[in-house]
Amino acid sequence: MTGASRGIGAGLAEHFADRGMRLGLCARTVPSVPPVRLGSFGADAVVSAVDVRDADAVDAFGDEVVRRFGRIDLWVNNAGVLDPIGPLADADPAALARHLDTNVLGVVHGSATFARHVRSRAGTGSLVNLSSGAATSPRRGWAVYCASKAAVEMLTEVVGLEERDSGLLAYAVAPGVVDTDMQALIRATPAESFPDVERFRQLVDDEGFATSEWVARCILERCLDPGSRWEPESDRGSVRFRVPGPASPG
Ligand SMILES: NC(=O)c1ccc[n+]([C@@H]2O[C@H](COP(=O)([O-])OP(=O)(O)OC[C@H]3O[C@@H](n4cnc5c(N)ncnc54)[C@H](OP(=O)(O)O)[C@@H]3O)[C@@H](O)[C@H]2O)c1
């Protein structure tokens, strides 16, 4: 899993650890899982500092996980950024490029690495790419974020079509609103840059957040467990869904 150092990724890692899963975790900051959660699988966690914008680094991380555990059954491209927030016309081109390199190319690299792995061995493999309601709901101030998540949904669909015969099952999952650093950044943004900010601030009073644990349960049930997972329709390459939960605008 990418982006496992904090936020949703760290929460997913903890829940997966509680399930006794063997984990490969990366982010630019080396992820850690609290030792109490690691008890169920001891040293069987690969943790690594990886910038998802670096295709070779993502590939090397995949190789390292396969060397340790033999195969990867679930790959989660969770790493993502929201900034720059504000009208596109005012954005710094370098910041836009950083965003797209992370949210689009980072997911491209992770998806390609995992697709090659699934081709190399028998059986299915679940690719989960974190999307957002922003992929389909335009919001002023989030032009590049909305665009990046729409791109994630389409690349998930296409890689799913391309790799269907090798056993890849592709999912684009919008997690709902989870109270992470990304949400704190949204709430701290002035309304001039993000006109919908008040709706997100209100979620704190309304206790309108989903938890990472809830998102993790949903991913395991709908994307991994053979008895319950959803599979793409015959003419589709992926399954897209939003994690059900408290009513939220995100
Ligand atoms: N929170 C929500 O309500 C919400 C709603 C819809 C969708 N999402 C999506 O869910 C995902 C996780 O969001 P979050 O709220 O947990 O965000 P977050 O708290 O800001 O955490 C982002 C994670 O991505 C990692 N990351 C960022 N840039 C990276 C890079 N270049 N290479 C490797 N890792 C990188 C960060 O670690 P380092 O800084 O250590 O690299 C961190 O672990 C994102 O894709 C986001 O768009 C979140």
The ligand as a MOL file (V3000), in Angstrom:
LIG
                    3D

  0  0  0     0  0            999 V3000
M  V30 BEGIN CTAB
M  V30 COUNTS 48 52 0 0 0
M  V30 BEGIN ATOM
M  V30 1 N -9.6310 11.9990 3.7890 0
M  V30 2 C -10.7000 12.0450 3.0040 0
M  V30 3 O -11.7940 12.4340 3.4400 0
M  V30 4 C -10.6200 11.5750 1.5720 0
M  V30 5 C -11.7770 11.6620 0.7880 0
M  V30 6 C -11.7350 11.2180 -0.5360 0
M  V30 7 C -10.5590 10.6760 -1.0350 0
M  V30 8 N -9.4330 10.6140 -0.2550 0 CHG=1
M  V30 9 C -8.2220 10.0380 -0.8360 0
M  V30 10 O -7.6960 9.0650 0.0650 0
M  V30 11 C -6.2770 9.0400 -0.0330 0
M  V30 12 C -5.6690 9.2470 1.3510 0
M  V30 13 O -6.0970 10.5100 1.8360 0
M  V30 14 P -5.7890 11.0060 3.3280 0
M  V30 15 O -6.8990 11.8730 3.7130 0
M  V30 16 O -5.3890 9.8840 4.1980 0 CHG=-1
M  V30 17 O -4.5240 11.9620 3.0480 0
M  V30 18 P -3.3390 12.4010 4.0440 0
M  V30 19 O -3.7570 12.2920 5.4440 0
M  V30 20 O -2.8650 13.7210 3.5250 0
M  V30 21 O -2.2180 11.2740 3.7600 0
M  V30 22 C -1.6620 11.1760 2.4680 0
M  V30 23 C -0.6910 10.0130 2.4270 0
M  V30 24 O -0.0900 10.0090 1.1090 0
M  V30 25 C 1.3310 9.9950 1.2630 0
M  V30 26 N 1.9500 10.6790 0.1400 0
M  V30 27 C 1.7250 11.9370 -0.3190 0
M  V30 28 N 2.5280 12.2040 -1.3570 0
M  V30 29 C 3.2690 11.0830 -1.5730 0
M  V30 30 C 4.2830 10.7350 -2.5020 0
M  V30 31 N 4.6960 11.5890 -3.4470 0
M  V30 32 N 4.8200 9.4920 -2.4310 0
M  V30 33 C 4.4160 8.6100 -1.4900 0
M  V30 34 N 3.4570 8.8730 -0.5860 0
M  V30 35 C 2.9060 10.1180 -0.6270 0
M  V30 36 C 1.5790 10.6960 2.6040 0
M  V30 37 O 2.7990 10.2770 3.1950 0
M  V30 38 P 4.1800 11.0830 3.1070 0
M  V30 39 O 3.8620 12.5420 3.2680 0
M  V30 40 O 4.9800 10.4990 4.2280 0
M  V30 41 O 4.7400 10.7390 1.7690 0
M  V30 42 C 0.4360 10.1290 3.4400 0
M  V30 43 O 0.7710 8.8560 3.9430 0
M  V30 44 C -5.8970 10.1150 -1.0380 0
M  V30 45 O -5.7160 9.5270 -2.3060 0
M  V30 46 C -7.1110 11.0280 -1.0350 0
M  V30 47 O -7.2340 11.7590 -2.2430 0
M  V30 48 C -9.4430 11.0620 1.0300 0
M  V30 END ATOM
M  V30 BEGIN BOND
M  V30 1 1 1 2
M  V30 2 2 2 3
M  V30 3 1 2 4
M  V30 4 1 4 5
M  V30 5 2 4 48
M  V30 6 2 5 6
M  V30 7 1 6 7
M  V30 8 2 7 8
M  V30 9 1 8 9
M  V30 10 1 8 48
M  V30 11 1 9 10
M  V30 12 1 9 46
M  V30 13 1 10 11
M  V30 14 1 11 12
M  V30 15 1 11 44
M  V30 16 1 12 13
M  V30 17 1 13 14
M  V30 18 2 14 15
M  V30 19 1 14 16
M  V30 20 1 14 17
M  V30 21 1 17 18
M  V30 22 2 18 19
M  V30 23 1 18 20
M  V30 24 1 18 21
M  V30 25 1 21 22
M  V30 26 1 22 23
M  V30 27 1 23 24
M  V30 28 1 23 42
M  V30 29 1 24 25
M  V30 30 1 25 26
M  V30 31 1 25 36
M  V30 32 1 26 27
M  V30 33 1 26 35
M  V30 34 2 27 28
M  V30 35 1 28 29
M  V30 36 1 29 30
M  V30 37 2 29 35
M  V30 38 1 30 31
M  V30 39 2 30 32
M  V30 40 1 32 33
M  V30 41 2 33 34
M  V30 42 1 34 35
M  V30 43 1 36 37
M  V30 44 1 36 42
M  V30 45 1 37 38
M  V30 46 2 38 39
M  V30 47 1 38 40
M  V30 48 1 38 41
M  V30 49 1 42 43
M  V30 50 1 44 45
M  V30 51 1 44 46
M  V30 52 1 46 47
M  V30 END BOND
M  V30 END CTAB
M  END
